[in-house]
Amino acid sequence: MKILNWRDGSIIYESEKLTIRETIIEAIEKKVSLRGADMRGANMSDANMSDADMSGADMSDANMSDANM
């Protein structure tokens, strides 16, 4: 699974994980900057994202309920 930059489509992070949720969590755990990440529609409910750098990320229609940000 890949996390792409929503502006230019470049790859921010790539993983063997099968879901975007797992991929985002793995990237956060590895301290990868998710600036400009396309996270549209991701289900991130209950995820701990407190250490994530998500400046400029597109989270349209993402489920962030109870996420720790």
TIVEX-218824 format. One record per residue (C-alpha): x, y, z negated. Coordinates in pm, whole numbers, padded with zeros to 5 digits, always signed. Each point is the difference from the previous one (the first is absolute). Example, Ala and Ser with C-alpha at 12.3 -4.5 7.8 and 13.67 -1.06 7.14 Angstrom:
% residues 2
+01230-00450-00780/+00137+00344+00066/
END
This chain:
% residues 69
+00000+00000+00000/+00124+00351+00077/-00060+00336-00161/+00011+00264+00271/+00037+00378-00003/-00340+00140+00095/+00155+00288+00193/+00238-00176+00237/-00060-00375-00050/+00354-00067-00121/+00047-00291-00240/+00040+00110-00362/+00012-00350-00147/-00036-00356+00127/-00075-00310-00206/-00094-00366+00028/-00309+00071-00215/-00335-00078+00161/-00204+00302-00113/+00059+00372+00007/-00071+00012-00375/+00276-00252-00078/+00236+00179+00238/-00062+00340-00161/+00046-00143-00351/+00325-00169+00105/+00127+00325+00155/-00083+00191-00319/+00178-00260-00213/+00307+00040+00221/-00018+00380-00037/-00059+00055+00374/-00123+00350+00083/-00349-00019+00147/+00003+00361+00120/-00232+00030+00299/-00114-00363-00030/-00315-00111+00179/-00197-00157-00283/-00345+00050+00152/-00251-00253-00123/+00241-00170-00243/-00155-00155-00311/+00228+00124-00275/-00247-00029-00287/+00168-00069-00335/+00348+00034+00154/+00279+00170-00192/+00125+00269+00235/+00134+00239-00262/+00359-00012+00131/-00090+00027+00368/+00102+00290+00224/-00306+00038+00223/+00029+00364+00105/-00190+00050+00322/-00134-00356+00009/-00334-00053+00174/-00228-00180-00245/-00327+00058+00186/-00258-00261-00099/+00250-00169-00234/-00145-00147-00319/+00197+00157-00284/-00247-00075-00278/+00177-00054-00333/+00341+00029+00171/+00271+00141-00226/+00140+00295+00189/
END
